């Protein structure tokens, strides 16, 4: 969905304020990260927390995208742990994050596997923080991870194009479909290889 101005955005926050959590506040916190101007693809030395270039950092093994750094930073800001530096280097972090989410440690940290995109949207609409991830089966090739947004997209639309997401990647999006966000990974969406995980929030 589009957010052309603050007035419409405020209206959306009100309309999505259902469930035990606070989806409106969750959406506001995510939008405040300003992903369209940070975590830019192709920038070699990026601070994972701010998404800004930092020439003091060592070079990455491979210059690419920063989807997993954006998700890690969002988790830090929301007070929810997901695998992040320094526990794992920035390179190939997205695939490692999915492995961690499915591990006993991930479950111990409060993460729960979610069945499909419709259920992921519903969890986000309850104010839970939900991520969509794809692990690349080829070693030393990047995976991808994005954040599922609270959304008024219909079940039909979600089944067709996937849930609404926010991401950093080859292209950064405040809002796009799961299909579009994962389009650079050919089989991820069409073959149903994307996984969803949710974590409760306390705001």
C-alpha positions, 0 to 999 in steps of 0.5 A: 500500500502507498503512504503519500502523506502523513495524514493518510499514514495516521489514518492507516495506523488507526485502522490497523490498531487491532489485536493484542499488539500495536501494529500501527506503532510497529509500522511507524517504528519501521518507517522511521528507519528510512530504508529508502535512504540507508542500507544502499546496495553496492556500498562496501562499508556500511554500519549495519545499525545505521545503514550509513557508509562507514569508511573505518569498517573493514571491507566485506568479503563481497560487495552486495546488498544489505537486507540482513543488516536492515533486518538486524537493525530493525530487531535491535530497535524493536528490542527483539534479537535476531542473529546479527553482527558480531555473532555473524559476519555481514556476508551471507547473513540472511541464510544464516538468519533463517537457519538460526530462526529454525534452531533451538536458540531461535525458538528460545529467543521467542521466534515461531515458524508461521505457516504461510503468507496469509498467516504472516500478514495476520500475525503482523496485523496483530502487532507481531514482528514478522520476517520472510526469509529465503536460504540460498541452497548454494553455499557462498551465494546470498539469500534474502530476508525482509520484514512483513508489514501490517497490511489491509491486503486481501487474502486473494492478493496475498495468495497471488503476490505474497504479503506486503513487505519492507526491505533493503536489497538490490532495490529498497522498498518501503512497501512492495509484494513478496513476489517483487521483493524476492524476484532476484532469487528465481525459485524463492517465491514461485517454488514456495521456498520462502519461510515466515517467522514471528515474534511478539512485541511489547509495545 
